Amino acid sequence: MSNKKYSSQFIIIARIVIILMIIGGALLISKRLIDTKPKNKQRPRKERTTIATTIPLEKSNKQIFIHTTGIITPDQELRIYPQVTGKIREMSKSFEPGCFFKKGDEIVQIDSADYDIALIEAEANLTDAQYNYDVELGYQSVAKHEWNLFEKKDQLNDLEKKLMLRVPHLKKAEALLMSAKAKLDKAKLNVSRTKIHAPFNAIILSRDVSLGSLVSSQTSIGTIVYSDNFRAEATLCL
């Protein structure tokens, strides 16, 4: 029994020794590989230089041609909308894409019948308001004369004094007269707006309506561009 016990202990010790030898050999080989690895040597960096030749500038009349591509755009582009509602009654024969208009030329005319009637009514209202104002001025003269003859002025309050002198009456007549004048100006303005003119020298880019079309402030009549100035947006080809 003792011989078997010693034999097994010997085998264990032998195995441990062999493992330690293997580990030690591996460590020696790793160290050797590390010590003998190739080393990169840093080379000094060479400065890069560019050789350039300079020449003095000289004045010359030589013509230079530059080849380029691009687009031409107008300095101003305008879409036309009417300021009144109605049917297109007249239209210029030149109102076509590509045609020219001078500043102030009539492009289209909207039917002005309703606005002409409104103008007549505004003129009549102004006449009536002017008449009432003139009559009130006459009443003012009478009221002032009566006021001067009235002996109990001190017994009246401010409102009674104003009523005796017809101050509210005069203010109302003045207000009605001013309102009538304003309405007449508006009626004249609407009549003038039935004719649409070119705001500047223009080229017609597009036409969006035809004769008899019903238009309003939301309806596009057409698009025009300013014909006197254009911009060139070019790309240089080197």
ZARO-764282 format. One record per residue (C-alpha): residue number from 1; residue in one letter; x, y, z. Coordinates in steps of 0.5 Angstrom, whole numbers, plus 500, padded with zeros to 3 digits. Example, Ala and Ser with C-alpha at 12.3 -4.5 7.8 and 13.67 -1.06 7.14 Angstrom:
! ZARO-764282
> 1/A/525/491/516
> 2/S/527/498/514
END
This chain:
! ZARO-764282
> 1/M/500/500/500
> 2/S/506/505/502
> 3/N/509/504/495
> 4/K/503/505/491
> 5/K/502/512/496
> 6/Y/509/514/494
> 7/S/508/513/487
> 8/S/502/517/486
> 9/Q/505/523/490
> 10/F/511/522/485
> 11/I/506/523/479
> 12/I/503/529/481
> 13/I/509/532/483
> 14/A/512/530/476
> 15/R/506/533/473
> 16/I/506/540/477
> 17/V/514/540/474
> 18/I/512/539/467
> 19/I/506/545/467
> 20/L/511/550/471
> 21/M/517/548/465
> 22/I/511/549/460
> 23/I/509/556/463
> 24/G/516/558/464
> 25/G/518/556/457
> 26/A/512/560/454
> 27/L/514/566/458
> 28/L/521/566/455
> 29/I/519/565/448
> 30/S/514/571/449
> 31/K/520/575/452
> 32/R/525/573/446
> 33/L/519/575/441
> 34/I/518/582/444
> 35/D/526/583/445
> 36/T/527/582/438
> 37/K/521/585/434
> 38/P/523/590/429
> 39/K/523/597/431
> 40/N/521/603/426
> 41/K/526/609/425
> 42/Q/523/616/425
> 43/R/525/619/419
> 44/P/526/626/419
> 45/R/521/630/415
> 46/K/522/634/409
> 47/E/520/641/408
> 48/R/516/641/401
> 49/T/517/647/397
> 50/T/514/650/391
> 51/I/517/654/386
> 52/A/514/660/383
> 53/T/515/665/378
> 54/T/513/672/379
> 55/I/513/677/373
> 56/P/511/685/374
> 57/L/504/687/372
> 58/E/504/691/365
> 59/K/498/695/362
> 60/S/495/692/356
> 61/N/489/693/351
> 62/K/488/686/350
> 63/Q/481/683/350
> 64/I/479/677/354
> 65/F/474/673/352
> 66/I/470/669/358
> 67/H/466/663/356
> 68/T/460/663/361
> 69/T/453/660/362
> 70/G/447/663/366
> 71/I/440/666/366
> 72/I/437/673/365
> 73/T/432/675/370
> 74/P/428/681/370
> 75/D/429/687/375
> 76/Q/422/687/377
> 77/E/416/682/376
> 78/L/409/684/378
> 79/R/402/680/378
> 80/I/397/684/376
> 81/Y/390/684/381
> 82/P/384/689/380
> 83/Q/382/693/385
> 84/V/374/693/383
> 85/T/370/687/381
> 86/G/366/687/375
> 87/K/367/684/368
> 88/I/373/685/363
> 89/R/369/690/358
> 90/E/375/692/353
> 91/M/382/689/353
> 92/S/388/691/349
> 93/K/390/687/343
> 94/S/397/687/345
> 95/F/395/684/352
> 96/E/399/677/350
> 97/P/405/674/352
> 98/G/411/677/349
> 99/C/408/684/347
> 100/F/411/691/350
> 101/F/407/696/354
> 102/K/409/703/355
> 103/K/408/706/362
> 104/G/401/708/363
> 105/D/398/704/357
> 106/E/391/701/358
> 107/I/392/694/359
> 108/V/384/692/360
> 109/Q/378/696/362
> 110/I/373/693/367
> 111/D/365/695/366
> 112/S/364/701/370
> 113/A/357/702/369
> 114/D/355/700/377
> 115/Y/361/705/379
> 116/D/358/710/374
> 117/I/352/710/377
> 118/A/355/710/384
> 119/L/359/716/382
> 120/I/352/720/380
> 121/E/349/718/387
> 122/A/355/721/391
> 123/E/355/727/387
> 124/A/347/728/388
> 125/N/349/727/396
> 126/L/354/732/396
> 127/T/350/737/393
> 128/D/344/735/398
> 129/A/349/736/404
> 130/Q/352/742/401
> 131/Y/345/745/401
> 132/N/344/743/408
> 133/Y/350/746/410
> 134/D/349/753/407
> 135/V/342/753/410
> 136/E/345/751/417
> 137/L/349/757/416
> 138/G/343/762/415
> 139/Y/340/759/421
> 140/Q/347/760/425
> 141/S/346/768/423
> 142/V/339/768/426
> 143/A/341/764/432
> 144/K/347/769/434
> 145/H/342/775/432
> 146/E/337/772/437
> 147/W/342/770/442
> 148/N/345/778/442
> 149/L/337/780/444
> 150/F/336/775/449
> 151/E/337/778/456
> 152/K/337/772/461
> 153/K/343/769/458
> 154/D/346/768/465
> 155/Q/340/763/467
> 156/L/342/758/462
> 157/N/346/752/462
> 158/D/352/750/457
> 159/L/347/745/453
> 160/E/342/750/453
> 161/K/347/755/450
> 162/K/349/751/445
> 163/L/342/749/443
> 164/M/340/756/442
> 165/L/346/758/438
> 166/R/345/751/434
> 167/V/352/749/435
> 168/P/350/741/435
> 169/H/346/743/428
> 170/L/352/746/425
> 171/K/357/740/427
> 172/K/352/735/424
> 173/A/351/739/417
> 174/E/359/739/417
> 175/A/360/732/418
> 176/L/355/730/413
> 177/L/358/735/408
> 178/M/365/731/410
> 179/S/362/724/409
> 180/A/359/726/402
> 181/K/365/729/400
> 182/A/369/723/402
> 183/K/364/718/398
> 184/L/365/722/392
> 185/D/372/721/392
> 186/K/371/714/393
> 187/A/366/713/387
> 188/K/371/717/383
> 189/L/377/713/385
> 190/N/373/706/384
> 191/V/371/709/377
> 192/S/378/710/375
> 193/R/380/703/378
> 194/T/376/700/372
> 195/K/382/702/367
> 196/I/388/698/369
> 197/H/394/701/366
> 198/A/402/699/366
> 199/P/405/701/372
> 200/F/412/701/368
> 201/N/415/700/361
> 202/A/413/692/361
> 203/I/413/686/357
> 204/I/407/681/358
> 205/L/409/675/361
> 206/S/403/671/362
> 207/R/395/673/361
> 208/D/390/670/366
> 209/V/383/673/363
> 210/S/379/673/357
> 211/L/374/678/354
> 212/G/368/678/359
> 213/S/372/674/365
> 214/L/369/676/371
> 215/V/374/679/376
> 216/S/375/681/383
> 217/S/381/683/388
> 218/Q/383/676/388
> 219/T/383/675/381
> 220/S/390/675/377
> 221/I/390/679/371
> 222/G/396/677/368
> 223/T/404/678/370
> 224/I/409/683/367
> 225/V/416/684/368
> 226/Y/420/691/368
> 227/S/423/691/361
> 228/D/428/697/362
> 229/N/433/693/367
> 230/F/435/685/367
> 231/R/440/682/371
> 232/A/445/676/369
> 233/E/446/671/373
> 234/A/452/667/370
> 235/T/457/661/372
> 236/L/464/662/370
> 237/C/467/656/366
> 238/L/474/656/367
END
